[in-house]
Amino acid sequence: MFDNIRERVKGHVLIRDKDTGEVLVDKANAINFENFSVALAETLTNRPYGFIQEMCFGNGGATVSGTGIVTYLAPNVVGQNAELYNETYYKVVNDQSPLNSNPSNNFITINHTVGTTYADIVVTCTLELGEPAGQQAFDTATNMTDTFVFNELGLRAYDVNGVPDAGNLLTHVIFSPLQKSLNRVIEIVYTIRIQTSS
């Protein structure tokens, strides 16, 4: 017989200019509950996959009209094959992975206060001055469909076959277009709270 335990998972994304501290995005995100439940089960049974591996970025979650009106698509969080609408970049954020090129700036921590029924997974990802390769020099883009004018991002689990950028999409958030350019460092702090209560 299963115990009557209710589980809640919710997330929040904070994107800021790392040098100035200016907050660029501050909003809740959507969870792919099917993929998240599978990842939890895989992790709890000590499988070599299921854990958070990458943060992926895209530019297909929103459109901007000629008059500046932004139209947002719904987060894509239904089904195991859910993807970003148009992924253009990804970065390994698992600081235990040999594929992580800078684990001091791209890492995962767990925050928990003794006596509470929740724990926070905090994923920090830093897009440095020189990344992604091919970005514009300044954040003055007028083309809102530019490859690195991001308006969506998500977290991916490690792929069962070890293929980069192929794991199940665990979360998805869509926001107003934000250009990553050579003149600024952007830090993303992505928090997922897992709460259980009987």
N, C-alpha and C positions, 0 to 999 in steps of 0.2 A: 504494500500500500504506500502511495506517495504521501509525504507530509504536505500539508496545505501551506506551501510557501509561495508567496507572490514575489515576482522579481520585476524590477523596473530598471530600464536603461534609458538614459537621456544624455545628450551631449551639448557642448557649447564650443564655439570657435571664436578666438580672439586673434586678429591679425593686426600687427603694428609695425611701424617703422622702428627698427631696432636702435637707430642712433638718436632719433628725436623723441621716441616714445609715443608719437602720434598714433591714435587708434584708427585703423582703416576699416575694419570689420569687427562687429561685436554682436553675435547672434547665436541662437540655438540651431542645432542641426538635426537631420533625420537619421534614423537607424534602420538598417536592413535587418529586421528581427530574425528572419530565417537564417541568413548567413551568420549573424551574431550568435544565435543559439548553437549552430554547428561548431563555430569557433570555440565557444565556451566548453562544449563537450569534448572536443579534440584536445584542448589545452588541459582540462582536468583529468584526462585519461593518459596524459604524458605522450601524446602523439607528437612527431617532429614537425607539425604544422598547426595552423589555427591561430597562431599569435600574430599580432600586428607587425607588419614588415615595412610597409611603404605609405607615403602620403602622395596622392596623385592630384594633378591640377588640370583644369580644362577651361575652354572658352565657349562651350555650347549651352550653358544653363540660362543665359539671358540674352535678349536682343535690345538694341537701342534704336529708336526711330529717329528720323531726320530732325524731329523737334525735341529730341532728348528724353522721350518717354521710355522707361525701361520696362520690359515685359519679362517676367520670370517663368520658367518652366517649373513643374513640380519636381521635387527631389526623386531620383530614380532609385527606389529602395524596395522594390517588389521582385522576388524571385532570385534564385541563385546566380542567374546570368546577368544581373543588373550591372550597369557600367555608367561611367560619366557620359554625358551626352557627346562630348568631343574632347577626349584627353589629349593634352599636348606636352605634358611633362610629368615625371614622377621622381621621387627621391626616397632612398632607404632611410627610415627613421629608427629602426631597431638597433639600439646601441650594442647588442650582443652579436650582431651580424658582421662577418668580415667584409661584406659589401658596403657597409656604412663608411664613407670616406672621411667623415668628421663627427665622431660620436660625442665630442664635447659640445657641439652645437645642435646635434640631431639625436634625440634620445627620448626614452620613455621612463617615467617614474610612476610610482603608486603612492597615493596619499590616503591615509586612513587614520581616523581618530578613535582611540580605544573606547568601546562602549556604544559606538554607533553601528547602524546596520547598512552602511554604505562604504564604498571605497571608490576613489577617483583614479582613473588611468589618465595621466597627463602626457600627451605627446607634443614634444617641442621640435619644430622644424625651422631651420634658418636658410633662407635663400640669400646667398652671399652676393657681393657686388658683381662677380664674374659669371654668375649662373642665373638662369640657363644660358648656354651658349647661343649666340645669335640674337640676343635681346637688343632693344633700342638703347641709345645712349642716355636719353632723358625721359622722364615720365610725363610726356606731353602728347601722347598718341591721340590722333583724331579718328583712327580706324579702330573701332571697338571690337573688331573680329581678328585683330592681330593675334598671332600665336601665343604671345605671353601677356595678353590682357585677360587675366583670369577672372572668371565669374562662377566657378564651381570647384570644389575639391572634396576629397574623400580619403578614408583610410582603407587599406587593403590588408588582408591576411596573407601570410606566407603561402605560396602555392605548393600543393602536395607533391608536385614534380620538381620543385625548385626553380621554376621558370620565372625570371624577373617580371614584375608588373603583370602577373597573370592570376594572382590569388583572388578570392572572393571579395567583393566590395562590401565593407561593413557599415560604412556611413556615407552620407552625401549632404552637402550644404551648397546652396546657391545664393549668390550675393551680387551687389552692384559691381560692374566691371572695375578691376583693379590692375593697373599696369605694373609689371615687374620690369625694371630698367636698370641700367648700369650705375645710375647715380644714387641708388639706395639699397640698403639691406632690409629685408622683410623677415619678421619672425612670426611664426604661426604657433599658437598655443591651443591645442585641441584637447578638450577635456571630456572624458566619458565617465559618467557616474553610474555605477552598478549598485542598486539598492535592493535588499531583500527584507521582507517583513512577513511575519506569520499572521 
